[in-house]
Amino acid sequence: MISIINLVESAGHNRGMPDRAFANRMLLLNTIAFTVCFAVWTMYGVLGAFLVDKQIIPISKEQLGWLLGVPILTGSIMRLPVGLLTDRFGGKPVYIGVMLLATAGVASVSFANTFAHLVISGLIFGMSGAAFAVGIAYTSVFFPKEKQGTALGIFGVGNAGSALTTLLAPLALQRLTQEGSQLEGWRTLPLIYAACLFGMTILFAVFTKNRVTEGASQKTLRTMLAPLKSVRVWRFGAYYFLVFGAFVALAQWLVPYYLSVYGMSLAMAGLMASIFSLPSGLIRALGGWMSDKFGARATMYWVLVSCVVLFALVVAPRMDIMSPGEGVLADRAGTVTQVGQDRVQIDDKSYPLKTARGSTQTLSSKGSSLSEGTIIFPRSQSWQEPVVQVGQKVKKRELLARGVTHVYFQANVWVFTTIVFLAGIMMGIGKAAVYRHIPDYFPNDVGVVGGIVGVIGGLGGFVCPILFGYLLKLTGLWTSCWLLLALISVVCLAWMHATILKMAKQAPATE
């Protein structure tokens, strides 16, 4: 982490900023605190599934969906008020308050025996998700404008906390429950999370220094909320709905996706899902640097175009279908004198038939396991099967043999994972690019604007899994989620491009 922070060492004393060593220390502490908070925020993704699988607490599948969403919802809607408080009072006291409240909430999970208790605890520790709004505003005040993109990108690496939970929490539960022989051992896991969060709170209180945006203490609530009237804020929110909200949703959705589509074990599905979530969080620092180097707008263009293409590439579902093909018709009336696999004869007229190449099961004979082979492109073959019998009288244009077409598309797991990995990379870069816009256009309202953008993005993490579930139920296709994300990407790209074209016609041109 320290080596990454060296990217911003040139901040120096520009524009009255603190010295670079102190600024880097603040960035490091902010980032670690956010990582811990993000790991806590997504804890139910693993713990909830464990409780349902072991039937420890009565929870239906529908209740599990809500259980996963409750912390995400709280962390999302609280980002705006938390951002307002940060702008007014500074990041240190607000960050400490958020972490202490989340600590109490996650510790209370250890004593839960009912679904209602779990929901209430989730509502409380979901505050940890609001740490993002605090950290964005608090980090930006320590760096000059030209370095804020890189700094905020490094701070966003804390998104990797979700991947840490995905990777480590299952192993911790396995050990705490002694391989499932002592199921009550699960209650220690929330206490471990609480201890880590409380320890981070102590470190934060001792080693950080508060800093408030100049003039923020004189602002009224109405003045602080004034930026929300700008359409630009909501446009940034739409971008963040895609690159952050969909990221949070997919980080959880990919586990059942791999289980159902590719028939993997739970452990393997979790590992494959982390290939998407872990790099996306870490790459955010690169996104901040790219936004500083090439501009946030240019970076977002690349992100949105890439999302449209990558999501579209995985829309085609895994399929193994039989479809009617080209048949053979009699070109004159007569009597069937011979019927074989390769021909049908009517009187003295022979009609050749197309035969299948080998077994019709060879296209998909290896099933759906991970070792199913490396079929990348769809495979298909067509043949014709006689529908008449010897001695049968047929009329002109009567069907002699029906056509059959067999299409098999493996949706190869390695190709799929590579595409999803690349999508995660672009979403990670996009998260940094969105927030790089904010200090440029709202330098004195980073907390408020960052808060509402975070709210919209966080709500995406709550709404998207619900939409994915309804689409799956409606269409029966797991790939319907990718179609939805591709459409959202198109809307964001079109909105951005239309806005820029409109501004290009006005003078002076500003975004």
ZANUTI-510777 format. One record per residue (C-alpha): residue number from 1; residue in one letter; chain; x, y, z. Coordinates in Angstrom, 3 decimals, always signed. Example, Ala and Ser with C-alpha at 12.3 -4.5 7.8 and 13.67 -1.06 7.14 Angstrom:
% residues 2
SITE   i aa ch     east    north       up
SITE   1  A  A  +12.300   -4.500   +7.800
SITE   2  S  A  +13.670   -1.060   +7.140
***
This chain:
% residues 511
SITE   i aa ch     east    north       up
SITE   1  M  A   +0.000   +0.000   +0.000
SITE   2  I  A   +2.799   +2.432   +0.880
SITE   3  S  A   +4.427   +1.877   -2.514
SITE   4  I  A   +1.130   +2.716   -4.178
SITE   5  I  A   +0.849   +5.896   -2.162
SITE   6  N  A   +4.205   +7.027   -3.524
SITE   7  L  A   +2.259   +7.868   -6.685
SITE   8  V  A   +1.011  +10.984   -4.937
SITE   9  E  A   +4.164  +12.046   -3.105
SITE  10  S  A   +4.528  +15.075   -5.331
SITE  11  A  A   +1.562  +16.739   -3.651
SITE  12  G  A   +3.957  +18.770   -1.479
SITE  13  H  A   +2.940  +22.115   -0.149
SITE  14  N  A   +0.981  +23.202   -3.237
SITE  15  R  A   -1.941  +25.479   -2.517
SITE  16  G  A   -1.434  +25.336   +1.225
SITE  17  M  A   -1.671  +21.573   +1.373
SITE  18  P  A   -0.026  +19.687   +4.261
SITE  19  D  A   +3.382  +18.108   +3.694
SITE  20  R  A   +3.379  +15.027   +1.523
SITE  21  A  A   +4.422  +12.569   +4.266
SITE  22  F  A   +1.503  +13.637   +6.445
SITE  23  A  A   -0.936  +13.586   +3.495
SITE  24  N  A   +0.216  +10.100   +2.558
SITE  25  R  A   -0.220   +8.909   +6.140
SITE  26  M  A   -3.762  +10.210   +6.165
SITE  27  L  A   -4.451   +8.504   +2.840
SITE  28  L  A   -3.048   +5.213   +4.131
SITE  29  L  A   -5.206   +5.278   +7.262
SITE  30  N  A   -8.283   +6.303   +5.292
SITE  31  T  A   -7.769   +3.453   +2.850
SITE  32  I  A   -7.187   +0.778   +5.497
SITE  33  A  A  -10.230   +1.964   +7.455
SITE  34  F  A  -12.356   +1.842   +4.310
SITE  35  T  A  -11.107   -1.680   +3.516
SITE  36  V  A  -12.154   -2.901   +6.961
SITE  37  C  A  -15.517   -1.136   +6.684
SITE  38  F  A  -16.171   -2.622   +3.248
SITE  39  A  A  -15.332   -6.109   +4.500
SITE  40  V  A  -17.839   -5.661   +7.339
SITE  41  W  A  -20.445   -4.212   +4.960
SITE  42  T  A  -20.505   -7.391   +2.847
SITE  43  M  A  -20.220   -9.909   +5.714
SITE  44  Y  A  -23.768  -11.228   +5.276
SITE  45  G  A  -22.873  -12.391   +1.765
SITE  46  V  A  -20.961  -15.268   +3.353
SITE  47  L  A  -22.479  -15.545   +6.834
SITE  48  G  A  -26.080  -15.421   +5.584
SITE  49  A  A  -25.452  -18.215   +3.094
SITE  50  F  A  -23.786  -20.270   +5.838
SITE  51  L  A  -26.724  -19.857   +8.234
SITE  52  V  A  -29.182  -20.882   +5.526
SITE  53  D  A  -27.108  -23.834   +4.329
SITE  54  K  A  -26.670  -25.217   +7.863
SITE  55  Q  A  -30.258  -24.321   +8.841
SITE  56  I  A  -29.013  -22.695  +12.034
SITE  57  I  A  -31.573  -19.866  +11.981
SITE  58  P  A  -34.857  -20.281  +10.043
SITE  59  I  A  -34.340  -18.122   +6.932
SITE  60  S  A  -36.148  -18.610   +3.627
SITE  61  K  A  -34.544  -17.866   +0.272
SITE  62  E  A  -36.619  -14.702   -0.035
SITE  63  Q  A  -35.523  -13.589   +3.426
SITE  64  L  A  -31.910  -14.287   +2.527
SITE  65  G  A  -32.198  -11.865   -0.389
SITE  66  W  A  -33.442   -9.140   +1.920
SITE  67  L  A  -30.830  -10.010   +4.527
SITE  68  L  A  -28.078   -9.474   +1.972
SITE  69  G  A  -29.617   -6.201   +0.877
SITE  70  V  A  -30.322   -4.568   +4.248
SITE  71  P  A  -26.703   -3.515   +5.045
SITE  72  I  A  -26.251   -2.338   +1.442
SITE  73  L  A  -29.400   -0.224   +1.698
SITE  74  T  A  -28.386   +1.409   +4.981
SITE  75  G  A  -24.855   +2.118   +3.808
SITE  76  S  A  -26.257   +3.665   +0.643
SITE  77  I  A  -28.931   +5.988   +1.962
SITE  78  M  A  -26.696   +7.201   +4.810
SITE  79  R  A  -23.969   +8.399   +2.474
SITE  80  L  A  -25.632  +11.754   +1.846
SITE  81  P  A  -26.151  +12.766   +5.505
SITE  82  V  A  -22.701  +11.424   +6.356
SITE  83  G  A  -21.222  +13.458   +3.493
SITE  84  L  A  -22.986  +16.582   +4.793
SITE  85  L  A  -21.599  +16.018   +8.275
SITE  86  T  A  -18.108  +15.512   +6.868
SITE  87  D  A  -18.214  +18.792   +4.976
SITE  88  R  A  -19.417  +20.579   +8.113
SITE  89  F  A  -17.353  +18.977  +10.888
SITE  90  G  A  -14.482  +17.232   +9.091
SITE  91  G  A  -13.806  +13.571   +8.411
SITE  92  K  A  -12.159  +12.409  +11.637
SITE  93  P  A  -15.103  +12.667  +14.073
SITE  94  V  A  -17.583  +11.416  +11.468
SITE  95  Y  A  -15.408   +8.455  +10.468
SITE  96  I  A  -14.952   +7.489  +14.127
SITE  97  G  A  -18.697   +7.742  +14.744
SITE  98  V  A  -19.517   +5.584  +11.719
SITE  99  M  A  -17.027   +2.881  +12.727
SITE 100  L  A  -18.173   +2.799  +16.373
SITE 101  L  A  -21.817   +2.427  +15.365
SITE 102  A  A  -20.942   -0.302  +12.841
SITE 103  T  A  -18.867   -2.064  +15.510
SITE 104  A  A  -21.875   -2.257  +17.811
SITE 105  G  A  -24.067   -3.542  +15.000
SITE 106  V  A  -21.747   -6.274  +13.800
SITE 107  A  A  -21.022   -7.423  +17.357
SITE 108  S  A  -24.772   -7.804  +18.014
SITE 109  V  A  -24.987  -10.333  +15.152
SITE 110  S  A  -23.153  -12.776  +17.398
SITE 111  F  A  -26.169  -12.915  +19.726
SITE 112  A  A  -28.833  -13.298  +17.022
SITE 113  N  A  -31.293  -16.192  +17.143
SITE 114  T  A  -33.978  -14.813  +14.820
SITE 115  F  A  -34.228  -13.341  +11.357
SITE 116  A  A  -35.542  -10.073  +12.821
SITE 117  H  A  -32.456   -9.733  +15.034
SITE 118  L  A  -30.200  -10.276  +12.029
SITE 119  V  A  -32.073   -7.617  +10.036
SITE 120  I  A  -31.831   -5.022  +12.829
SITE 121  S  A  -28.131   -5.752  +13.278
SITE 122  G  A  -27.627   -5.452   +9.523
SITE 123  L  A  -29.352   -2.086   +9.508
SITE 124  I  A  -26.876   -0.888  +12.124
SITE 125  F  A  -23.599   -2.285  +10.809
SITE 126  G  A  -24.676   -1.287   +7.307
SITE 127  M  A  -23.445   +2.167   +8.384
SITE 128  S  A  -19.977   +0.865   +7.537
SITE 129  G  A  -20.875   +1.317   +3.867
SITE 130  A  A  -21.327   +5.047   +4.475
SITE 131  A  A  -17.605   +5.253   +5.287
SITE 132  F  A  -17.004   +5.760   +1.583
SITE 133  A  A  -18.663   +9.197   +1.586
SITE 134  V  A  -16.583  +10.218   +4.603
SITE 135  G  A  -13.338   +8.957   +3.111
SITE 136  I  A  -13.823  +10.638   -0.258
SITE 137  A  A  -14.369  +14.075   +1.294
SITE 138  Y  A  -11.754  +13.564   +4.006
SITE 139  T  A   -9.074  +12.362   +1.575
SITE 140  S  A   -9.587  +15.161   -0.948
SITE 141  V  A   -8.800  +17.940   +1.557
SITE 142  F  A   -5.226  +16.722   +1.957
SITE 143  F  A   -4.259  +16.830   -1.733
SITE 144  P  A   -4.146  +19.511   -4.431
SITE 145  K  A   -6.690  +19.361   -7.216
SITE 146  E  A   -4.312  +17.898   -9.803
SITE 147  K  A   -3.497  +14.954   -7.499
SITE 148  Q  A   -6.945  +14.231   -6.120
SITE 149  G  A   -7.801  +11.706   -8.837
SITE 150  T  A   -4.849   +9.520   -7.941
SITE 151  A  A   -5.427   +9.944   -4.207
SITE 152  L  A   -9.129   +9.090   -4.444
SITE 153  G  A   -8.315   +6.143   -6.695
SITE 154  I  A   -5.926   +4.774   -4.076
SITE 155  F  A   -8.550   +5.298   -1.377
SITE 156  G  A  -11.039   +3.339   -3.486
SITE 157  V  A   -8.773   +0.279   -3.305
SITE 158  G  A  -10.690   -0.324   -0.089
SITE 159  N  A  -13.391   -1.913   -2.271
SITE 160  A  A  -11.160   -4.989   -2.099
SITE 161  G  A  -12.570   -5.525   +1.382
SITE 162  S  A  -15.483   -7.391   -0.207
SITE 163  A  A  -13.071   -9.808   -1.875
SITE 164  L  A  -11.277  -10.358   +1.437
SITE 165  T  A  -14.582  -11.356   +3.009
SITE 166  T  A  -15.399  -13.664   +0.096
SITE 167  L  A  -12.028  -15.389   +0.345
SITE 168  L  A  -11.355  -15.462   +4.094
SITE 169  A  A  -14.753  -15.634   +5.819
SITE 170  P  A  -15.584  -19.160   +4.502
SITE 171  L  A  -12.225  -20.436   +5.760
SITE 172  A  A  -12.766  -18.738   +9.112
SITE 173  L  A  -16.218  -20.289   +9.480
SITE 174  Q  A  -14.819  -23.683   +8.613
SITE 175  R  A  -12.233  -23.400  +11.375
SITE 176  L  A  -14.499  -21.753  +13.953
SITE 177  T  A  -17.131  -24.474  +13.540
SITE 178  Q  A  -14.492  -27.235  +13.503
SITE 179  E  A  -15.448  -28.408  +10.032
SITE 180  G  A  -19.153  -28.149  +10.890
SITE 181  S  A  -19.085  -30.253  +14.065
SITE 182  Q  A  -19.594  -27.217  +16.352
SITE 183  L  A  -21.999  -25.013  +14.435
SITE 184  E  A  -22.395  -22.474  +17.247
SITE 185  G  A  -18.820  -21.439  +16.541
SITE 186  W  A  -20.175  -19.154  +13.816
SITE 187  R  A  -20.962  -16.588  +16.518
SITE 188  T  A  -17.265  -15.835  +16.864
SITE 189  L  A  -16.993  -14.510  +13.309
SITE 190  P  A  -19.024  -11.302  +13.895
SITE 191  L  A  -16.975  -10.692  +17.063
SITE 192  I  A  -13.769  -10.958  +15.030
SITE 193  Y  A  -15.136   -8.397  +12.571
SITE 194  A  A  -16.159   -6.151  +15.480
SITE 195  A  A  -12.702   -6.422  +17.061
SITE 196  C  A  -10.982   -5.513  +13.803
SITE 197  L  A  -13.275   -2.545  +13.260
SITE 198  F  A  -12.890   -1.308  +16.839
SITE 199  G  A   -9.102   -1.654  +16.622
SITE 200  M  A   -9.142   +0.361  +13.408
SITE 201  T  A  -11.223   +3.018  +15.149
SITE 202  I  A   -8.599   +3.370  +17.898
SITE 203  L  A   -5.766   +3.682  +15.348
SITE 204  F  A   -7.758   +6.253  +13.426
SITE 205  A  A   -8.467   +8.308  +16.541
SITE 206  V  A   -4.803   +8.350  +17.572
SITE 207  F  A   -2.984   +8.903  +14.285
SITE 208  T  A   -5.262  +11.139  +12.200
SITE 209  K  A   -5.900  +14.862  +12.300
SITE 210  N  A   -9.169  +16.562  +11.470
SITE 211  R  A   -9.422  +19.004   +8.579
SITE 212  V  A  -12.488  +20.885   +7.364
SITE 213  T  A  -13.052  +22.420   +3.935
SITE 214  E  A  -12.516  +26.155   +4.125
SITE 215  G  A  -15.760  +28.042   +4.763
SITE 216  A  A  -17.797  +24.888   +5.371
SITE 217  S  A  -18.709  +25.867   +8.944
SITE 218  Q  A  -20.564  +28.953   +7.697
SITE 219  K  A  -22.775  +27.048   +5.259
SITE 220  T  A  -26.444  +26.485   +5.945
SITE 221  L  A  -28.106  +23.166   +5.190
SITE 222  R  A  -29.876  +24.753   +2.225
SITE 223  T  A  -26.578  +26.011   +0.842
SITE 224  M  A  -24.937  +22.650   +1.336
SITE 225  L  A  -27.739  +20.875   -0.541
SITE 226  A  A  -27.759  +23.401   -3.401
SITE 227  P  A  -25.461  +21.337   -5.666
SITE 228  L  A  -28.101  +18.605   -5.796
SITE 229  K  A  -30.109  +20.814   -8.140
SITE 230  S  A  -27.474  +20.254  -10.815
SITE 231  V  A  -28.321  +17.614  -13.414
SITE 232  R  A  -24.605  +16.887  -13.592
SITE 233  V  A  -24.714  +15.396  -10.083
SITE 234  W  A  -27.409  +12.931  -11.120
SITE 235  R  A  -25.555  +12.071  -14.318
SITE 236  F  A  -22.489  +11.210  -12.258
SITE 237  G  A  -24.810   +9.156  -10.062
SITE 238  A  A  -26.037   +7.209  -13.084
SITE 239  Y  A  -22.439   +6.382  -14.023
SITE 240  Y  A  -21.796   +5.241  -10.462
SITE 241  F  A  -24.958   +3.133  -10.430
SITE 242  L  A  -23.297   +1.117  -13.181
SITE 243  V  A  -19.628   +0.988  -12.185
SITE 244  F  A  -20.134   +0.654   -8.418
SITE 245  G  A  -23.699   -0.540   -7.854
SITE 246  A  A  -23.458   -3.260  -10.480
SITE 247  F  A  -20.008   -4.169   -9.148
SITE 248  V  A  -21.377   -4.770   -5.643
SITE 249  A  A  -24.315   -6.717   -7.089
SITE 250  L  A  -22.146   -8.922   -9.295
SITE 251  A  A  -19.679   -9.604   -6.485
SITE 252  Q  A  -22.530  -11.512   -4.794
SITE 253  W  A  -24.517  -12.652   -7.856
SITE 254  L  A  -21.586  -14.404   -9.535
SITE 255  V  A  -21.404  -17.077   -6.833
SITE 256  P  A  -24.860  -18.566   -7.571
SITE 257  Y  A  -24.235  -17.843  -11.270
SITE 258  Y  A  -21.180  -20.135  -11.350
SITE 259  L  A  -23.003  -22.706   -9.218
SITE 260  S  A  -26.028  -22.906  -11.508
SITE 261  V  A  -24.566  -22.308  -14.965
SITE 262  Y  A  -21.278  -24.178  -14.636
SITE 263  G  A  -22.082  -26.692  -11.896
SITE 264  M  A  -19.136  -25.700   -9.688
SITE 265  S  A  -18.713  -26.354   -5.992
SITE 266  L  A  -19.348  -23.485   -3.584
SITE 267  A  A  -15.648  -23.081   -2.844
SITE 268  M  A  -14.731  -22.951   -6.530
SITE 269  A  A  -17.601  -20.558   -7.287
SITE 270  G  A  -16.374  -18.214   -4.557
SITE 271  L  A  -12.847  -18.328   -5.933
SITE 272  M  A  -14.012  -17.588   -9.479
SITE 273  A  A  -16.186  -14.716   -8.228
SITE 274  S  A  -13.182  -13.195   -6.462
SITE 275  I  A  -11.379  -13.065   -9.818
SITE 276  F  A  -13.931  -10.391  -10.684
SITE 277  S  A  -14.119   -8.486   -7.392
SITE 278  L  A  -10.523   -8.403   -6.119
SITE 279  P  A   -8.774   -6.883   -9.169
SITE 280  S  A  -11.604   -4.398   -9.645
SITE 281  G  A  -10.950   -2.943   -6.218
SITE 282  L  A   -7.180   -2.854   -6.569
SITE 283  I  A   -7.238   -1.341  -10.056
SITE 284  R  A   -9.096   +1.713   -8.802
SITE 285  A  A   -5.770   +3.405   -8.009
SITE 286  L  A   -4.841   +3.082  -11.684
SITE 287  G  A   -8.189   +4.606  -12.587
SITE 288  G  A   -7.394   +7.640  -10.460
SITE 289  W  A   -3.991   +8.056  -12.127
SITE 290  M  A   -5.540   +7.695  -15.591
SITE 291  S  A   -8.168  +10.300  -14.730
SITE 292  D  A   -5.433  +12.728  -13.666
SITE 293  K  A   -3.314  +11.932  -16.717
SITE 294  F  A   -5.904  +11.759  -19.504
SITE 295  G  A   -8.911  +13.425  -17.922
SITE 296  A  A  -11.942  +11.943  -16.199
SITE 297  R  A  -14.140  +12.449  -19.261
SITE 298  A  A  -11.854  +10.559  -21.650
SITE 299  T  A  -11.440   +7.784  -19.100
SITE 300  M  A  -15.204   +7.443  -18.687
SITE 301  Y  A  -15.617   +7.182  -22.465
SITE 302  W  A  -13.307   +4.178  -22.532
SITE 303  V  A  -15.010   +2.641  -19.502
SITE 304  L  A  -18.557   +2.958  -20.840
SITE 305  V  A  -17.703   +1.763  -24.347
SITE 306  S  A  -15.843   -1.224  -22.878
SITE 307  C  A  -18.782   -2.070  -20.607
SITE 308  V  A  -21.208   -2.041  -23.531
SITE 309  V  A  -18.983   -4.410  -25.533
SITE 310  L  A  -17.996   -6.747  -22.701
SITE 311  F  A  -21.494   -7.168  -21.281
SITE 312  A  A  -22.879   -7.747  -24.764
SITE 313  L  A  -20.320  -10.524  -25.327
SITE 314  V  A  -21.694  -12.629  -22.461
SITE 315  V  A  -25.404  -12.094  -23.193
SITE 316  A  A  -25.645  -15.264  -25.323
SITE 317  P  A  -26.724  -18.036  -22.940
SITE 318  R  A  -25.242  -21.468  -22.532
SITE 319  M  A  -27.422  -23.574  -24.826
SITE 320  D  A  -28.006  -27.049  -26.195
SITE 321  I  A  -31.023  -26.868  -28.497
SITE 322  M  A  -32.694  -28.919  -31.209
SITE 323  S  A  -34.471  -26.885  -33.863
SITE 324  P  A  -36.394  -27.683  -37.076
SITE 325  G  A  -34.152  -27.488  -40.124
SITE 326  E  A  -34.508  -27.779  -43.895
SITE 327  G  A  -36.727  -30.712  -44.854
SITE 328  V  A  -37.109  -32.715  -48.115
SITE 329  L  A  -40.344  -32.450  -50.152
SITE 330  A  A  -41.572  -34.694  -52.943
SITE 331  D  A  -41.463  -32.932  -56.305
SITE 332  R  A  -44.086  -35.296  -57.731
SITE 333  A  A  -46.686  -37.789  -56.569
SITE 334  G  A  -45.812  -41.468  -56.282
SITE 335  T  A  -45.243  -44.482  -54.048
SITE 336  V  A  -42.400  -44.868  -51.582
SITE 337  T  A  -40.273  -47.814  -52.668
SITE 338  Q  A  -37.267  -47.421  -50.359
SITE 339  V  A  -36.469  -45.644  -47.078
SITE 340  G  A  -32.984  -45.383  -45.594
SITE 341  Q  A  -30.968  -43.054  -43.412
SITE 342  D  A  -29.279  -41.505  -46.432
SITE 343  R  A  -32.115  -41.561  -49.010
SITE 344  V  A  -35.816  -41.921  -49.779
SITE 345  Q  A  -36.963  -43.302  -53.133
SITE 346  I  A  -40.295  -42.541  -54.788
SITE 347  D  A  -40.850  -44.912  -57.710
SITE 348  D  A  -37.720  -44.343  -59.789
SITE 349  K  A  -36.849  -40.960  -58.218
SITE 350  S  A  -34.225  -40.927  -55.440
SITE 351  Y  A  -34.056  -38.162  -52.817
SITE 352  P  A  -30.681  -38.037  -50.992
SITE 353  L  A  -30.779  -37.130  -47.279
SITE 354  K  A  -28.212  -35.339  -45.152
SITE 355  T  A  -27.047  -37.601  -42.312
SITE 356  A  A  -25.733  -36.660  -38.862
SITE 357  R  A  -21.956  -36.714  -38.369
SITE 358  G  A  -21.450  -39.212  -35.564
SITE 359  S  A  -23.589  -39.142  -32.420
SITE 360  T  A  -25.853  -36.167  -31.911
SITE 361  Q  A  -24.570  -36.060  -28.323
SITE 362  T  A  -20.935  -35.416  -29.233
SITE 363  L  A  -21.377  -31.658  -29.368
SITE 364  S  A  -22.091  -31.470  -25.645
SITE 365  S  A  -21.024  -34.862  -24.386
SITE 366  K  A  -18.818  -33.572  -21.585
SITE 367  G  A  -21.602  -31.931  -19.643
SITE 368  S  A  -21.210  -28.807  -17.552
SITE 369  S  A  -18.202  -29.484  -15.358
SITE 370  L  A  -15.216  -27.169  -15.155
SITE 371  S  A  -13.115  -29.612  -17.192
SITE 372  E  A  -15.553  -29.680  -20.072
SITE 373  G  A  -13.050  -28.648  -22.689
SITE 374  T  A  -12.315  -25.450  -24.533
SITE 375  I  A  -15.131  -25.014  -27.019
SITE 376  I  A  -15.209  -21.279  -27.669
SITE 377  F  A  -17.531  -20.803  -30.614
SITE 378  P  A  -21.016  -22.339  -31.060
SITE 379  R  A  -21.153  -25.733  -32.773
SITE 380  S  A  -23.994  -26.924  -34.936
SITE 381  Q  A  -24.938  -29.596  -37.437
SITE 382  S  A  -28.041  -30.388  -39.466
SITE 383  W  A  -29.461  -33.622  -40.807
SITE 384  Q  A  -32.704  -35.039  -42.203
SITE 385  E  A  -34.849  -37.863  -40.856
SITE 386  P  A  -37.397  -39.805  -43.014
SITE 387  V  A  -41.065  -39.434  -42.040
SITE 388  V  A  -42.524  -41.832  -44.665
SITE 389  Q  A  -42.687  -45.622  -44.917
SITE 390  V  A  -42.241  -48.082  -47.791
SITE 391  G  A  -45.466  -48.510  -49.724
SITE 392  Q  A  -46.860  -45.160  -48.656
SITE 393  K  A  -48.432  -43.032  -51.404
SITE 394  V  A  -47.317  -39.403  -51.325
SITE 395  K  A  -48.536  -36.287  -53.061
SITE 396  K  A  -46.516  -33.581  -54.739
SITE 397  R  A  -44.905  -31.210  -52.143
SITE 398  E  A  -45.536  -33.703  -49.362
SITE 399  L  A  -42.836  -33.920  -46.657
SITE 400  L  A  -40.535  -36.923  -47.066
SITE 401  A  A  -37.889  -36.127  -44.430
SITE 402  R  A  -37.892  -33.512  -41.699
SITE 403  G  A  -34.840  -31.353  -41.082
SITE 404  V  A  -33.176  -31.225  -37.661
SITE 405  T  A  -30.565  -28.702  -36.501
SITE 406  H  A  -28.613  -29.201  -33.287
SITE 407  V  A  -26.872  -26.095  -31.833
SITE 408  Y  A  -24.558  -26.248  -28.831
SITE 409  F  A  -22.906  -23.236  -27.212
SITE 410  Q  A  -20.714  -24.056  -24.258
SITE 411  A  A  -20.213  -20.443  -23.087
SITE 412  N  A  -16.744  -21.646  -22.110
SITE 413  V  A  -16.066  -20.893  -18.447
SITE 414  W  A  -12.551  -19.574  -19.031
SITE 415  V  A  -13.629  -17.249  -21.828
SITE 416  F  A  -16.564  -16.106  -19.692
SITE 417  T  A  -14.324  -15.496  -16.661
SITE 418  T  A  -11.824  -13.561  -18.760
SITE 419  I  A  -14.546  -11.277  -20.101
SITE 420  V  A  -16.005  -10.761  -16.631
SITE 421  F  A  -12.513  -10.088  -15.271
SITE 422  L  A  -11.995   -7.381  -17.907
SITE 423  A  A  -15.407   -5.904  -17.109
SITE 424  G  A  -14.414   -5.762  -13.446
SITE 425  I  A  -11.192   -3.975  -14.364
SITE 426  M  A  -13.068   -1.345  -16.376
SITE 427  M  A  -15.628   -0.883  -13.597
SITE 428  G  A  -12.804   -0.339  -11.112
SITE 429  I  A  -11.270   +2.323  -13.352
SITE 430  G  A  -14.710   +3.856  -13.844
SITE 431  K  A  -15.312   +4.169  -10.101
SITE 432  A  A  -12.226   +6.341   -9.775
SITE 433  A  A  -13.067   +8.354  -12.904
SITE 434  V  A  -16.546   +9.227  -11.630
SITE 435  Y  A  -15.199  +10.618   -8.381
SITE 436  R  A  -12.403  +12.459  -10.157
SITE 437  H  A  -15.097  +14.655  -11.740
SITE 438  I  A  -16.423  +15.843   -8.380
SITE 439  P  A  -13.493  +17.972   -7.067
SITE 440  D  A  -13.277  +19.654  -10.487
SITE 441  Y  A  -16.888  +20.810  -10.607
SITE 442  F  A  -17.818  +20.895   -6.916
SITE 443  P  A  -14.539  +21.696   -5.087
SITE 444  N  A  -16.303  +23.002   -1.963
SITE 445  D  A  -19.058  +20.376   -1.874
SITE 446  V  A  -17.167  +17.122   -2.300
SITE 447  G  A  -18.852  +15.552   +0.716
SITE 448  V  A  -22.397  +16.403   -0.364
SITE 449  V  A  -21.992  +15.579   -4.041
SITE 450  G  A  -19.898  +12.526   -3.272
SITE 451  G  A  -22.586  +11.498   -0.810
SITE 452  I  A  -25.485  +11.629   -3.279
SITE 453  V  A  -23.420   +9.958   -6.002
SITE 454  G  A  -22.529   +7.270   -3.478
SITE 455  V  A  -26.191   +6.915   -2.506
SITE 456  I  A  -27.203   +6.298   -6.118
SITE 457  G  A  -24.342   +3.880   -6.655
SITE 458  G  A  -25.043   +2.048   -3.420
SITE 459  L  A  -28.709   +1.731   -4.301
SITE 460  G  A  -27.544   +0.036   -7.483
SITE 461  G  A  -25.960   -2.626   -5.295
SITE 462  F  A  -29.312   -3.074   -3.573
SITE 463  V  A  -31.580   -2.875   -6.621
SITE 464  C  A  -29.552   -4.817   -9.203
SITE 465  P  A  -29.699   -8.235   -7.485
SITE 466  I  A  -33.467   -7.834   -7.169
SITE 467  L  A  -33.745   -6.974  -10.866
SITE 468  F  A  -31.438   -9.870  -11.745
SITE 469  G  A  -33.700  -12.223   -9.820
SITE 470  Y  A  -36.893  -11.007  -11.484
SITE 471  L  A  -35.300  -11.206  -14.939
SITE 472  L  A  -34.124  -14.751  -14.232
SITE 473  K  A  -37.616  -15.729  -13.126
SITE 474  L  A  -39.215  -14.023  -16.137
SITE 475  T  A  -36.887  -15.304  -18.856
SITE 476  G  A  -35.376  -18.420  -17.302
SITE 477  L  A  -31.980  -17.176  -18.536
SITE 478  W  A  -29.083  -16.472  -16.194
SITE 479  T  A  -27.535  -14.268  -18.876
SITE 480  S  A  -30.445  -11.817  -18.680
SITE 481  C  A  -28.436   -9.909  -16.053
SITE 482  W  A  -25.776   -9.119  -18.660
SITE 483  L  A  -28.388   -7.796  -21.049
SITE 484  L  A  -29.649   -5.434  -18.354
SITE 485  L  A  -26.127   -4.181  -17.610
SITE 486  A  A  -25.398   -3.722  -21.314
SITE 487  L  A  -28.550   -1.595  -21.657
SITE 488  I  A  -27.615   +0.510  -18.612
SITE 489  S  A  -24.148   +1.014  -20.129
SITE 490  V  A  -25.696   +2.185  -23.390
SITE 491  V  A  -27.932   +4.666  -21.549
SITE 492  C  A  -24.982   +6.098  -19.600
SITE 493  L  A  -22.834   +6.364  -22.720
SITE 494  A  A  -25.600   +8.011  -24.726
SITE 495  W  A  -26.361  +10.486  -21.929
SITE 496  M  A  -22.704  +11.410  -21.560
SITE 497  H  A  -22.146  +11.816  -25.295
SITE 498  A  A  -25.328  +13.843  -25.813
SITE 499  T  A  -24.365  +16.177  -22.962
SITE 500  I  A  -20.890  +16.743  -24.347
SITE 501  L  A  -22.231  +17.418  -27.843
SITE 502  K  A  -24.693  +19.917  -26.391
SITE 503  M  A  -21.972  +21.710  -24.451
SITE 504  A  A  -19.722  +21.780  -27.515
SITE 505  K  A  -22.301  +24.005  -29.208
SITE 506  Q  A  -22.255  +26.436  -26.312
SITE 507  A  A  -19.494  +28.878  -25.384
SITE 508  P  A  -17.607  +28.659  -23.233
SITE 509  A  A  -17.719  +24.825  -23.264
SITE 510  T  A  -17.831  +23.375  -19.790
SITE 511  E  A  -18.980  +19.991  -18.676
***
